[in-house]
Amino acid sequence: MGGDQASTIRRLAHWKCQLRTSGAESDGKAQRYREEAGTLAALADKDAVLVGQAELLRSMLEGVARDAMLAGRREIEVGIAAITATLRKL
């Protein structure tokens, strides 16, 4: 076999080995993603709840004067407690 042919065969063997390895890695990653799908969905649901709670708190305070915020302090504390409780459920 000539030098060029041997070199070509070595390169093809190397590429074939890389393809096998990358396929195995891809299969492993895909399996891991399938296994984690439930966890990721639960986290996405919690994120949606947290975003809603934070938006509610923000809307309660937007454009409100400092004195009015202090007067409504209890409602703010309840909102922060709800966010804290949601975070602890994670």
C-alpha positions as CSV (number, residue, x, y, z in Angstrom):
1,M,0.0,0.0,0.0
2,G,1.3,3.5,-0.9
3,G,1.9,6.1,1.8
4,D,-1.1,8.2,0.6
5,Q,-3.4,5.2,0.8
6,A,-2.2,4.3,4.3
7,S,-2.6,7.8,5.4
8,T,-6.1,8.0,4.0
9,I,-7.1,4.7,5.7
10,R,-5.7,6.0,9.1
11,R,-7.7,9.2,8.7
12,L,-10.9,7.3,7.9
13,A,-10.4,5.0,10.8
14,H,-9.8,8.0,13.1
15,W,-13.0,9.7,11.8
16,K,-15.0,6.4,12.2
17,C,-13.7,6.2,15.8
18,Q,-14.7,9.8,16.5
19,L,-18.2,9.2,15.0
20,R,-18.7,6.2,17.3
21,T,-17.5,8.1,20.3
22,S,-19.6,11.2,19.6
23,G,-22.7,9.0,19.0
24,A,-22.2,7.3,22.3
25,E,-21.8,10.7,24.0
26,S,-24.9,12.0,22.3
27,D,-26.8,8.9,23.4
28,G,-25.6,9.4,26.9
29,K,-26.6,13.1,26.9
30,A,-30.0,12.3,25.4
31,Q,-30.6,9.7,28.1
32,R,-29.5,12.2,30.8
33,Y,-31.9,14.8,29.4
34,R,-34.7,12.3,29.3
35,E,-34.0,11.4,33.0
36,E,-33.9,15.1,34.0
37,A,-37.0,16.1,32.0
38,G,-39.3,15.8,35.1
39,T,-36.9,17.9,37.2
40,L,-36.6,20.5,34.6
41,A,-40.4,20.7,34.1
42,A,-40.9,21.1,37.9
43,L,-38.3,23.9,38.0
44,A,-40.0,25.6,35.0
45,D,-43.3,25.5,36.9
46,K,-41.7,27.0,40.0
47,D,-40.1,29.7,37.9
48,A,-43.5,30.6,36.5
49,V,-44.9,30.8,40.1
50,L,-42.0,32.9,41.2
51,V,-42.3,35.3,38.3
52,G,-46.0,35.7,39.0
53,Q,-45.4,36.4,42.7
54,A,-42.6,38.9,41.9
55,E,-44.8,40.6,39.3
56,L,-47.6,40.9,41.8
57,L,-45.3,42.4,44.4
58,R,-43.8,44.8,41.8
59,S,-47.2,45.9,40.7
60,M,-48.3,46.6,44.3
61,L,-45.3,48.9,44.8
62,E,-44.9,50.6,41.4
63,G,-45.6,54.3,41.6
64,V,-46.5,54.1,45.3
65,A,-45.0,56.7,47.6
66,R,-42.7,55.7,50.4
67,D,-45.3,56.5,53.1
68,A,-47.9,54.4,51.3
69,M,-45.5,51.6,51.1
70,L,-44.8,51.8,54.8
71,A,-48.5,51.9,55.5
72,G,-49.0,48.7,53.4
73,R,-45.9,47.0,54.9
74,R,-47.9,44.0,56.0
75,E,-49.0,43.2,52.5
76,I,-45.4,43.5,51.3
77,E,-44.3,41.2,54.0
78,V,-46.9,38.6,53.0
79,G,-45.7,38.8,49.4
80,I,-42.1,38.3,50.4
81,A,-43.1,35.4,52.6
82,A,-45.0,33.8,49.7
83,I,-41.9,34.0,47.5
84,T,-39.7,32.6,50.3
85,A,-42.1,29.7,50.8
86,T,-42.0,28.9,47.1
87,L,-38.2,29.0,47.1
88,R,-38.1,26.6,50.1
89,K,-40.4,24.1,48.3
90,L,-37.7,23.7,45.6
